[in-house]
Amino acid sequence: MPELYEQTAAELSALLDAGEVSSKEIMSAFLSRIDSVESKVRSFNSFDREDALKQAEAADARRSQGAVKGPLDGIPVALKDVIAVKDQPLTASSKILKDFVSPYDAHVTELLKEQGAVLFGRLNLDEFAMGSSTENSGFQRTCNPWDLERIPGGSSGGSAAAISALEAPLTLGSDTGGSIRQPASLCGCVGMKPTYGLVSRYGLIAFASSLDQIGPFAKSVEDAAILLQGIVGHDRRDSTSIKMEIPDYRAALTTDKKWRLGVPKEYFGEGLDPEVRAAIDAAIKSYEAMGHEIVEVSLPTTDLAVPVYYILAPAEASSNLSRYDGIRYGHRSAEAKDAIDVYYKSRAEGFGPEVKRRIILGSYVLSSGYYDAYYLKAQKARTIIRNDFNAAFEQCDALLTPTSPTAAFKAGEKADDPLSMYLSDIFTINVNLAGLPGISVPCGFTSGGLPIGLQIIGKAFQEAEMMAIAHAYEKQHDWSKRTPAL
């Protein structure tokens, strides 16, 4: 029998239901695994061992009384350090929030607590979710478990690396321009971004409010479906939260439906690594062999993704991050002489270089004389991008693309070249701009043994179908079952 930490959340839930294992034993197994590999991977900013075991014991007590709350009851879930859990640290991997402890729960946290999930650990990220490599963390660099000299992707690098390194069966991340899907691709796990509005953003530290979405990381599509089911639902505290009937995502995975799958020609041009292209081509052929129809489609505004995103996202960030002023909460400079000096010095000391870069860029594009030239034009281009997807979906049920143009690169390789770093998200950004769901599933490895991800882009609020398409591919291959040697 595999070790408990090697098993999927679905398998662990079945073992709990059968009475073959306790939640405390599961949590203990993952804590031992963390003790074994965390010094190499550095996925976690912090975790409370005693509290995790206490939650697991409470789950066991419920189970002994026949009061099981569902498939997540007693299952460990670790969270990206931008999602609020009451009385746990909430740092956004930034020195400006280094000692901050959350006074409240995020909506997703409330839902998971109601379902008995064991919420443990704060996972590392690029500071305020701004980055594609988790090198921008104010605390530490997370390593890719497949090659410790390489990056795990970002900004949710800790969330992806923890799954890949078998330090947690389920994790949550946030995705503003690919921050779930890109690290999932580079770490060889499943990562899914829901449709904008499906999951409440209440209690998520804001980066770009019109783009941010919380979503699951997991070892399998089935696990991702279980965790997604646990976090969806209307929330009156989030004005963008949608009221809708929620399907049974896990039940919808198994279907005999034959799909029409679109391949956007613009995603297969210059800049795509040949080994990544070969793996994606093989995945497309696999769908054909299963009897699904493949059609070529066009998304002509694909090349606008990066410029539009890096106007809109920093503009929203400059507004959202104005609250970190050294007055209300967070770091306050000890050197300040007056109120204005508090603002200047606290923000200068607390924010890292990438966050400062984006605040300055965002403030510039929103400033008098430049708003119409940049921000307004970018909003118009965003509408055109969304219309392109709508046109493509008239021809197909979902889109198949690479998740990332390359496999994981070496730490420091792009640190001095922000534009090159930004291009890491070229295949994921437009999904956020259009508000669509996307999922990355493992689809192969490079000759050097690095994971490659296939991205499936679905229609708005059609997560059930999108995940069924991903599950159909996953069942044909063992990529998701492979783990790194740590």
N, C-alpha and C positions, 0 to 999 in steps of 0.2 A: 504493500500500500504506500502511495506517495506520502511525503511529509505533509502536515496540515497546511503549512505556508505555501506549498506547491499547488494547492487545489483552488479551483474557481470558487467564487462566492456561491454559485448555484450548487456546487458539490458540497460545500461546507454547510449550507442551509439544509440540504438533504440529510447529511450526517447528524445535524442537530435534531431534525424531525424524527429520525430513526432512533435517537437516544444513544448513538454510538460515540458521541463526543459532547463536551460541554463548551459553552461560549468562553469560559475562563481558560480552558485548555487551548482553544483556538487563539485567543488573545495572547496567551503566554508563548505560543509557538511563534507568533509574529514578533513579539518583543525579543525573543531569543534570536530570531533571524536578524532583527535590527542590530542587536548587540554584535552579531557576527560580521555584518557587511557595511553598516552605516558609516564607519570611519573611512571607507573607500569611496562610497557613493555620495554621501552628504545630501540626502534628500530632505531631511527634516531641519527646520529651524529650532524646534523644541517638541517635546512630548512629555505627558504626565503619566508615568507608568502606573502609579498607584490609582489614579482616577480611572484609567482604562480598565484595570482589573476590577475595580468597584462597579463600573458599568456592566462588565461582563457577568459578574456575580448576580447583579440585579436581573439580567436577562435570563440567567439560569433559574433564578427563583420564580420568575413569571412562568417559565416553561414547566417547572415542576407543579405549578398550580393550574396548568392547562390554559394559560392566558397568553398564548403566543400571538404576537402582533403582526406576523407576516414574514415573508422571505428574508427581510433585512434584520429581523430581530436576533440580536446577539452577534451580528457580523461586523467586524471592524471596518470603519470608513475613515480615512485620513483626509484632511482638507487643506487646500491651498491657503496660504496665510494672507488672503484678502477676504475670506468669508468668515463672518462674525460667529463666534461661539461664546456664549456668556461665561465670564470668568476665565477664559483662555486668552493667551496673547493674540494680538491682532496688529502685525507690524508692517505688512506689505513689503517685507524685506528691505525696509528703509530705516536709516538711522533716525529720521524725524519721528518715527513711531516706535523706537526701540523698546521702550518700557511700557507701552500702552497695553492695557488689558480690556477686552471688550465688555461693556456693561449690558449687552443685550445679545439675542440670537438673531441671525439671519432667518428669512422665511424658510430657506431650504434646511437650515439647522433645526428649526422647530418641527418641520415635517419628518425629518430623519429621527429626531428624538421620540416623536409620537409613534414611530414604527419600531423603536427599540434598537436602532443601530448604535454600535459602540463608536462614538466620535472621539478619535484620539489623534494627536499630532498636528503640528503646523508645518506645512510643506513649503520649501524654498521656491523662490521665483525671481524673475527680473524685477527690480524695484518698481513698485506701483504697476506691475504687469507690462512694463515698457521694455521690450527686448525680444530677441529670438534665440537666445542661447543660455539664459540664466547666468551669464557672466556679469550682469548689471546688478546683482543682488548686493545689498549693503553689508551682508554678513559673511557669505561664503560662496564658492563656486560649486554647483552640483555637477557630478561627473556622469557620463553616459555609461551605464553598466556593461555595455558591449565592448567598450574601449574607454578606459578611465582617462585617457588623454584627450578625449573628444567631448564635445558639448552634448547635452541631452535635448537641445532645442529649448524654446521658450515661448511665452513667458512662464508657462506651467511646467518648467523642467523638473521640479521636485516631485510633482504629481505623477508625471510619466515615469521618471526614474524609480520611484517607489514601487510602482506596479512591476516594472521590468526586473527589478532586483528582488522581487518577492517579499517586500517589506510591508505590503498591505494588499488585501484582495481587491479593494475598491478605493478610489480616490476621487475627489472633486477638483476641478480646475475652472478657470474662466477663459473665455475666448473672445477677443476684441478684433483680431485680424488673422487668427490662425493659432492662437496660443494654447489650444487643446490639440488640434489636429496635427500641427507640425511636430511638437515633441512626441506625440504618440507614434508618428511615422518614424522619427529618428531613434526611438527607444524600442520599437517593435511591439507595441501594444495597441489596444483599441481606444480611440478617443473620439468623442462625439460632441458637436456643437448643435444645440437645439435651435429651432426657429426663434427669432427675436420675439419676446413676449410670452413664450411658453413657460419659462421658468422665471420666477420673480427675482428681481435684482435687489430687493430690500435686504440690507445687511452685507452686500458686496461693496467693498471699497471701490468707488467709481474711478475709472480711467476715462473712457469715452462713452457717455451714457446712451447714445443712440446705436452703439455697436456691441457693448458688453453682453455676454451671456454666460451663465454657469452651466457646466456640463460634466458628464461622467468620463472617467478613465477606468479601464477594466482589462482583464486577461482575455475576455471573449465578448462577442456581440451580445450573447445571452445575458452576461453579467451587466453589460452596459444598459440593456433594456430594463433589467431589474432595478438598477440604480436610478435610471431616468424616471421610471414609474414612481419612485419614491420622492422625487423632488418637483414634479410638475403640479400645476394647480393655480387657480386664480388667487391673487393677493391684492386686496384693496389699497395696500400701502405703496404699491408700484403702479403708477398711472398707465404704464405700458403693458401690464399683465393682462393676458387674454382670458376671457371666459369662454370655455368650450368643453364639449364632452371629451373626456380622455379615454383613448382606446387602451386595451390590454396589450402593451408593447411586446411582452414576452410571448403571449399566445399567438400574436401576429407573425412571429418569425417563421413559422412553419406554413408554407403555402406551395401549391403546385403552379402558381401563376407564371406565365411567361411574359417577360418585360421587353419593352423597347428601350434600349439604353443608348444614350447619345455620347459621342466622343467629340469634344470641342477641338477643332483643328489648331486653334491658337495656343493650346496648352502643350503642344508637341514641337515647338520651334527651338530657336537659339537659346542656349543656357540650360537646357535639360541634359543632365548627365546621361551618357549612353547606357550605363548599367541600369539606371532608374527607368529609362525608356523601355529597355528590353523587358524588365519585370512588369511594367504596366501593360505592354503589348501582350505579354503572356497571360496576364489576368484577363484582358479583353477576350483573348482567344478561348480562355476557360469558360467565360460566359457564353460565347458562341457554341462551344461544345455541349453546354447544358441546354441549348435550344433557345436561348434568348436572342433577340434581333439587335444587331449593332448598326447604328446610323451615325454618319458624320454630321455634326452641327457646327454652327459658327457663333462665337461670342466676340464680335468685332471690337468691343471696347475693353478687352482684356488688358491691353497695354496702359489703360488709364488707372488701373487698380492702385499701383503704388503712389503716383502723384496725388490722386484724389484722397486716398487714405491719409497720407502724410500732410494734408491740409486739414481735413475734418477732425481726425483723431487728436492731433495736438491742440487744435482750437478748443475742443471740448475739455481736454486735459488741463489746459491753462486756466479754464474756469473752475473745474472740479478741484484742482489742487490749491486754489487760492485760500481755502479754509485752513491750510496748514501754515499758520502765521506766527506761531510762537506765543500766542495769547491764550487761545481756547484750550488746546490740549496738544500733546506731543512735545517735541524738543523745544526748549527755549534757551537762547544763547545767554551765557553767564556774563558775556563781555558787553552787552548792550547798554547804551547810555540813556536812551529814551524810547518811546513807542515805535517810531519809524526805524530806529536802529535795531529794535527787537525783530521787526519783519525782515530786514535785510540780512542780519547775521544768523538768525535762526534758520532761515531758508537756505542760506549759503552753506551753513554747516550741516544741515539735515538732509538735503537732497544730493543725489549723486549726479555725475556728468550727463548721463542720458536723459534723466528727468529734467534737468535744467535746460538741455538742448530743446526738448519738446515743449516746455513751458514758453521759452523764448520764441520758438517758431510759431506756436499757437497764438501767442499775444500779438505777434507781427501780423498774421493773416487776418486777425480780427480788428486791427487798428484802423483808425480813420484814414481814408484814402486807399486802403488795400482790401477792405472787406469785399467790395464788389469785384475787384480784379481777381481775387483768389477764392475766398470762402464761398461767395455766391455762385461762382462758376463751378466750383467743386460740387456743390449741392445739385446743380443742374446735371452735371456729368453723372452723379450718383443715380439720378432718375433714369438716365439713358442706360446705365449698366443694369439696373433692375429690369428695364424693358427688354434688354437683350436676353436675359434669363427667361422672361415670360415667353418670348418668341421661340426660344430653344425648346421650352417645355411643351409647346404645341406639337412638337415632333417626337417627343420621347417621354418616358416615365421618370427617368433620373439620368444624371451625367456621371461618366467615369473619367477621372483625371489623375495625374500624379498628385500627391499631397505636398511634397517638397521637391524642388528641382535637383537636389543632391541628397546624398546620405549625410550623416553627421560629420561636421568638419572639426578640425583640431582646435582646442581652446586657444584663444589669442589670435587665430588666423585672420579674423575679420574685425578685431577689436578697434583697429585704427581706421576702418573704412565703413562708416555708418551706412552709406548707400548700398554697398555690397551686402551688408547685414540685412537691410530692409528688403532686399530682393529675395531673401529666404522665404518670405511669405507671399510671393507673387501668385501662387495658385490657390491661396486660402482667403486672401483679403476680400475679393469681390463677393464671396459668399456672405460675409458680414455686411458689406455695403448694401447688398440686396435683401438682407434679413432672412436668409434661407438656412435650412439645416444641412449639416455636412458631417460625414463620419470618415475616419481613417482606419483602415484595417491592414495588418501586415500582409505583404504580397511577395516577399522574397528577400534575398540578401545580396550584397555586392560580393565581388570576388574576395574582398578583405573581411567578409563576415559581418558587415554592417546592415541593419534592417532597412527595408524600403516599404513605404506605405502607399496604398491605393486609396484615393479619395472618392467617395460617392456623394454627390450633391443631390438632394431631394427637393421636391416642391414644398412650398410653405405649409407647415403643420402636417406634413406627410411623413413624419418620423417613422411610423410603423412600417410603411412600405420601404423606405430607405434602409432601415435596419434589416428587413427581410432580404433585401437585395445583398446586403453585406454578409448576412448569415449564410445565404446560399453559396457564396464564394468560399467563406470560411470553412464550411463543411467539407469542401473538396480538397482542402490543403491542411498541412500541419504547421504552417508558419506561426500561428498564434500559440502553439504549444511549446515552441522552442524557447529556451531560457539561456541567459549568459552564464558563463563560468566565472564566478566571483570567489 
